[in-house]
Amino acid sequence: MTLILGIDPGSRITGYGIIRDTGRGCEYVASGCIRTGSGELPERLNAVFAGVSEIIQTYQPVTMGIEQVFMARNADSALKLGQARGAAIVAGAQAGLAVSEYSATQVKSAIVGSGRAAKEQVQIMVMHLLKLSKKPQIDASDALAIALCHAHHRQSLIPHGLSAAKLRGGRLSV
């Protein structure tokens, strides 16, 4: 059984989701949001780093999936998102986790079957797949979807003897 951490990065709200991959399916462990407040960017990035580090220390996952940055309409927002993502990746790397990156399209395709699915569709499928009785907050739901996507990718490598291989941006690097 493998504990997987999924991260939906943000400079104000970073969602996290932890699942247990049993080899026959996935089970919900925990989820929530790291809220950084409205301070200066360096303080918010530190809060992301510290929050992800604390989650890793508390739950002891062995691998982490994180969403890639996409270019939004606002370049400044995309840059801040990238910096928050970097803070989360460094927290995972410092803890020795294998970190894999997935595009939003990859995550939606893995969970819903369509890369153009709405956030609400992803949220409903996350609830169904993890047998949750209530909707998680949208950022936490996205993080759980990333963790599930990571579990699916890991499972697809096992029959090929590549379960220890690292995925980078959906690409295999051994």
Secondary structure as GFF3:
##gff-version 3
##sequence-region A 1 174
A	DSSP	beta_strand	2	8	.	.	.	ID=ss1
A	DSSP	beta_strand	13	21	.	.	.	ID=ss2
A	DSSP	beta_strand	26	35	.	.	.	ID=ss3
A	DSSP	alpha_helix	41	59	.	.	.	ID=ss4
A	DSSP	beta_strand	63	67	.	.	.	ID=ss5
A	DSSP	alpha_helix	75	94	.	.	.	ID=ss6
A	DSSP	beta_strand	98	102	.	.	.	ID=ss7
A	DSSP	alpha_helix	104	111	.	.	.	ID=ss8
A	DSSP	alpha_helix	119	129	.	.	.	ID=ss9
A	DSSP	alpha_helix	138	157	.	.	.	ID=ss10
A	DSSP	three_ten_helix	158	160	.	.	.	ID=ss11
A	DSSP	beta_strand	166	168	.	.	.	ID=ss12
A	DSSP	beta_strand	171	173	.	.	.	ID=ss13
###
